[in-house]
Amino acid sequence: MYQKYKNAELVKPSGLDLKDHLIGVQRVTKVTKGGRAFGFSAIVVVGDEAGVVGHGLGKSKDVATAIAKGIEDAKKNLVRIPIQNKTLPHEQKGKYGGARVNIIPASEGTGVIAGGAVRTVLEAVGVHDVLSKSQGSSNPHNVVKATFDALLQLRNAGSIAKERGISLSKVFNG
């Protein structure tokens, strides 16, 4: 799922205190010869609020099992996101389909200035001070994936220094 991101660090769910956040439940209808068949799909984000987060989709004939399936799917797709002083290391844009998300680090005490699905994802990651803007499509599936696109592109100074093969002080001082 995260193959195109070279710095995406996959995480195993064992030993983590994961909290699940429900983003949305949709009722879907399949029209058949005998009438309508109703089902539910649930999009869920799980995170330990310390930099590990994942998202998943569950589908079932009833809401409770759809949510449970979504949580299990999300636990299979956990990644580590770099967090710096309860905010992000740098500004980043993400896109998926018609959804565009811009996340910007903020000073301490700002809070999470984000709406809908973006807020849920950022709170699950453990970011406390951030500004964000969601543009284009407001479809929660695409907004979540656009937010993950932005988060997975984030890099901290330590990983940049390691990638370039130089010291951390040289990254900042040139």
Beta strands, then each sheet from edge to edge (+ up, - down):
strand 1: 9-10
strand 2: 19-32
strand 3: 35-47
strand 4: 52-60
strand 5: 79-80
strand 6: 92-96
strand 7: 99-105
strand 8: 112-113
strand 9: 130-136
sheet 1: 1+ 5- 4+ 3- 2+
sheet 2: 6+ 7- 9+ 8+
end
